[in-house]
């Protein structure tokens, strides 16, 4: 097992103040709290207002992470923003975050799009860039305003997603041995249409007709997606443990992407582990895509579910269809 060389120095999260409950949704569309909870485990989610952009949430989370790490913004020379809901199509929202945080103009900035696996993909990318020696401190953020690409009349999707952001500061490991142990990434590119936004890109630029038809909102084939998500998350979890000579007994906590309670339960069953070994907060946030895992990491740290010396397993799956796992020693 390789000695970790890059570690998480600090974490931070931000959630919009607006809480949208199942009861409120039930008053607007044909659904109920029981229907939503039974199928997803979600009871409420956060929704950002029109004045709060993806970059604004990213900045709030980043400030919290920098404070937790005791790192000044001027020490950051790499900024990676994982998101599928950027402020603009161009330029990268990471550049806006850089400006709002007051980072040096010498900071490398870019967006990364891997949907719900975005944080794990970003963790591998940012860690490798710091490990190269060309960068000293990295700020990795997952931030999503999914409420802007949701059809609020479609009960099969609008009940599932929420807005939010979280960030981590990455830097060289110290003598404690804490750090990133390994990352494993992959994708099922032959299953794009299980979760996607049909139009709005270069293949199908926006038109009045496509906007009227709602083709710029998330579309999902839930049953097919469920099966592939469970299989991919269980397989990547087994693979990364085996590769590093570890078993589930060596893992203090498993933090899965918070998409659906039933998916998490099915993954736990596949791995033959009790649900208590998994950190779950999907009931309060819904699916926040790239922000999901880092929000959970921050909450787990602050609630004492992650302790120094623990090894945590991160597991994600999202549109693309991307998937990934990571092992982190704290």
C-alpha positions in Angstrom: 0.0 0.0 0.0 1.5 3.3 -1.1 2.3 5.9 1.5 -0.1 8.9 1.2 1.6 12.1 0.0 -1.3 14.5 -0.3 -3.8 15.2 2.5 -6.9 17.1 3.2 -5.9 20.1 5.3 -9.4 21.5 5.9 -13.1 21.1 4.9 -16.1 23.5 4.6 -19.6 23.5 3.4 -22.4 25.8 2.5 -26.2 25.2 2.1 -28.7 27.8 0.9 -31.0 29.0 3.6 -34.2 28.1 1.7 -35.5 24.6 2.8 -37.9 23.0 0.5 -39.9 20.2 2.2 -41.8 17.3 0.8 -45.0 18.8 2.1 -44.4 22.0 0.1 -43.7 20.0 -3.1 -46.9 18.0 -2.4 -48.9 21.2 -2.5 -47.5 22.0 -6.0 -47.3 18.6 -7.8 -49.0 15.2 -7.5 -46.9 13.5 -4.9 -46.7 13.0 -1.1 -44.2 12.9 1.6 -44.7 9.1 1.9 -44.2 8.6 -1.8 -40.9 10.6 -1.9 -39.5 9.1 1.3 -40.3 5.5 0.3 -38.6 5.9 -3.0 -35.7 8.1 -2.1 -35.3 8.6 1.6 -35.4 12.4 1.0 -37.4 14.6 3.3 -36.2 18.1 2.3 -33.6 19.8 0.2 -32.0 23.3 -0.1 -32.8 25.6 -3.0 -30.7 28.7 -3.8 -32.4 31.9 -4.6 -32.0 33.8 -7.9 -29.3 36.0 -6.4 -27.1 33.1 -5.3 -25.1 31.6 -8.1 -23.0 28.4 -8.2 -19.9 30.5 -7.7 -21.4 32.3 -4.7 -22.0 29.0 -2.9 -18.6 27.8 -3.9 -17.0 30.9 -2.4 -18.9 30.4 0.9 -17.8 26.8 1.2 -14.2 27.7 0.2 -13.9 30.3 2.9 -15.1 27.8 5.5 -12.5 25.3 4.3 -9.7 27.8 4.2 -10.5 28.8 7.8 -10.6 25.2 8.9 -7.2 24.6 7.3 -5.7 27.8 8.7 -4.6 28.6 5.1 -4.7 32.1 3.7 -6.3 32.6 0.2 -3.0 33.9 -1.0 -1.4 30.4 -0.4 -3.7 28.7 -2.9 -2.1 28.2 -6.4 -4.6 25.7 -7.8 -8.4 25.9 -7.9 -10.6 23.1 -9.2 -14.4 23.5 -9.3 -16.5 20.4 -9.9 -19.9 21.3 -11.3 -22.4 20.6 -14.0 -24.3 23.9 -13.3 -21.7 26.6 -14.0 -22.6 30.3 -13.8 -22.1 30.6 -17.6 -21.3 28.2 -20.4 -18.1 30.2 -20.8 -15.8 31.1 -19.0 -15.2 28.6 -16.2 -16.9 29.5 -13.0 -13.6 28.7 -11.2 -12.3 32.0 -12.6 -15.2 33.8 -10.9 -14.5 32.0 -7.6 -10.9 33.0 -7.9 -11.9 36.7 -8.3 -14.5 36.6 -5.4 -12.0 34.9 -3.1 -9.2 37.3 -3.9 -6.8 34.6 -5.0 -3.6 35.5 -6.8 -3.9 35.9 -10.6 -1.2 33.2 -10.7 -3.7 30.6 -9.4 -4.5 28.0 -12.0 -8.3 27.7 -12.3 -10.7 25.4 -14.2 -14.0 23.7 -14.0 -14.4 19.9 -14.0 -17.5 18.2 -15.3 -18.1 14.6 -14.1 -21.6 15.1 -12.5 -22.1 13.3 -9.2 -18.6 11.8 -9.4 -17.1 15.2 -9.9 -15.6 15.5 -6.4 -13.8 12.2 -6.6 -12.6 13.0 -10.1 -11.5 16.4 -8.8 -9.7 14.8 -5.8 -7.6 12.6 -8.1 -6.9 15.5 -10.5 -6.0 18.1 -7.9 -3.9 15.7 -5.8 -1.9 14.6 -8.8 -1.2 18.2 -9.7 0.0 19.0 -6.2 2.0 15.8 -6.0 3.8 16.8 -9.3 5.4 19.6 -7.3 4.2 22.3 -9.6 1.5 23.4 -7.1 1.7 23.7 -3.3 -1.9 24.2 -2.1 -5.1 23.3 -4.0 -8.7 24.3 -3.3 -11.2 21.7 -4.6 -14.8 22.6 -4.6 -18.0 20.8 -5.5 -20.8 23.3 -6.1 -24.2 22.8 -7.7 -27.3 24.8 -8.4 -29.3 21.9 -9.8 -32.6 23.8 -9.2 -31.9 25.7 -12.4 -31.9 22.5 -14.6 -34.9 20.8 -12.9 -38.4 20.5 -14.4 -40.4 21.4 -11.3 -43.5 19.8 -12.8 -41.8 16.4 -13.2 -42.2 14.5 -9.9 -39.8 11.8 -10.9 -36.9 14.2 -10.9 -37.8 17.4 -9.1 -38.1 15.6 -5.7 -34.6 14.2 -5.9 -32.2 17.2 -6.3 -31.0 20.1 -4.2 -28.4 22.9 -4.2 -25.3 23.2 -2.1 -21.5 23.4 -2.1 -18.5 22.1 -0.1 -14.8 22.4 -0.4 -11.5 20.9 0.7 -8.0 22.3 0.9 -5.3 19.9 -0.3 -1.6 20.0 0.4 1.5 17.8 1.0 1.1 15.2 3.8 3.1 15.5 7.0 4.8 12.9 9.2 1.4 11.8 10.6 0.8 9.6 7.5 -2.6 11.1 6.9 -3.4 11.6 3.2 -5.0 10.3 0.0 -4.2 6.6 -0.3 -5.7 5.8 -3.7 -8.4 6.8 -6.3 -10.1 4.6 -8.9 -12.1 6.2 -11.7 -14.2 4.9 -14.6 -17.2 5.5 -16.8 -19.9 3.7 -18.8 -20.0 6.0 -21.8 -22.4 3.7 -23.6 -25.2 4.7 -21.1 -25.4 8.4 -21.6 -29.2 8.6 -21.9 -29.9 7.2 -18.5 -29.2 10.6 -16.9 -28.7 13.7 -19.1 -29.9 17.0 -20.3 -31.0 16.4 -24.0 -30.4 19.8 -25.5 -28.5 23.0 -25.0 -25.0 21.9 -26.1 -23.2 22.0 -29.4 -25.0 18.9 -30.7 -28.4 20.5 -30.1 -28.0 24.3 -29.5 -30.9 25.9 -27.7 -33.9 27.0 -29.7 -37.3 28.4 -28.8 -38.8 25.0 -29.5 -36.4 23.0 -27.3 -36.9 25.5 -24.5 -40.7 25.2 -24.8 -40.4 21.4 -24.8 -38.4 21.4 -21.6 -35.4 19.7 -23.3 -33.0 21.8 -21.1 -34.0 20.0 -17.9 -32.6 16.7 -16.4 -34.1 13.5 -17.9 -33.6 10.2 -16.1 -34.4 6.5 -16.6 -34.7 5.6 -12.9 -34.9 1.8 -12.9 -31.9 1.3 -15.3 -29.9 3.9 -13.5 -30.5 2.3 -10.2 -29.2 -1.1 -11.2 -26.0 0.3 -12.9 -25.3 2.7 -10.0 -25.5 -0.1 -7.4 -23.3 -2.4 -9.5 -20.7 0.2 -10.3 -20.4 1.6 -6.7 -20.1 -1.9 -5.2 -17.5 -3.0 -7.7 -15.3 0.0 -7.4 -15.4 -0.2 -3.6 -14.3 -3.9 -3.7 -11.6 -3.1 -6.3 -10.0 -0.2 -4.5 -9.9 -2.2 -1.2 -8.4 -5.2 -2.8 -5.8 -3.2 -4.7 -4.6 -1.6 -1.5 -4.7 -4.8 0.6 -7.5 -3.6 2.8 -10.8 -5.1 3.9 -14.0 -3.4 5.0 -12.8 -4.0 8.6 -10.0 -1.4 8.0 -12.6 1.3 7.0 -13.8 3.6 9.7 -16.6 5.1 7.6 -18.0 4.8 4.0 -19.2 8.0 2.4 -21.3 7.3 -0.7 -22.7 9.8 -3.1 -26.0 10.9 -1.6 -28.4 10.2 -4.5 -31.0 7.9 -3.0 -31.4 6.1 0.3 -32.4 2.9 -1.6 -29.2 3.0 -3.7 -27.1 3.3 -0.5 -28.9 0.5 1.1 -28.5 -1.7 -1.9 -24.7 -1.0 -2.1 -24.4 -1.8 1.6 -26.2 -5.2 0.9 -23.9 -5.9 -2.0 -20.8 -5.2 0.2 -22.4 -7.2 3.1 -22.0 -4.3 5.4 -24.5 -2.8 7.9 -26.0 0.6 6.9 -24.5 2.0 10.1 -21.1 1.9 8.5 -22.3 4.4 5.9 -22.7 8.2 6.4 -26.1 9.3 5.2 -27.6 12.8 5.0 -29.6 12.5 1.8 -32.7 13.0 3.8 -31.8 16.6 4.4 -30.1 17.6 1.2 -31.3 15.4 -1.6 -28.9 14.8 -4.5 -26.5 17.7 -4.7 -24.3 16.1 -7.4 -20.6 17.1 -7.1 -21.3 18.8 -3.7 -22.8 15.6 -2.2 -19.7 13.8 -1.0 -17.8 16.9 0.3 -20.8 18.1 2.2 -21.0 14.6 3.8 -17.3 14.7 4.6 -17.5 18.1 6.3 -20.5 16.9 8.4 -18.9 13.6 9.3 -15.8 15.4 10.5 -17.7 18.0 12.5 -20.0 15.4 14.1 -17.1 13.1 15.1 -17.8 10.3 12.7 -14.3 10.8 11.2 -11.4 10.7 13.7 -7.6 11.1 13.2 -6.1 7.9 12.0 -9.4 6.6 10.4 -9.5 5.4 6.8 -12.6 6.6 4.9 -13.9 5.1 1.7 -15.6 7.5 -0.8 -17.8 6.0 -3.5 -19.6 7.9 -6.2 -21.7 7.4 -9.4 -23.2 10.0 -11.7 -24.2 11.1 -15.2 -21.7 10.1 -17.9 -22.1 7.6 -16.6 -19.0 8.2 -14.4 -18.1 6.4 -11.2 -15.2 6.5 -8.7 -13.9 5.5 -5.3 -11.2 7.0 -3.1 -9.4 6.0 0.1 -8.4 8.7 2.6 -6.5 8.4 5.8 -7.2 11.2 8.3 
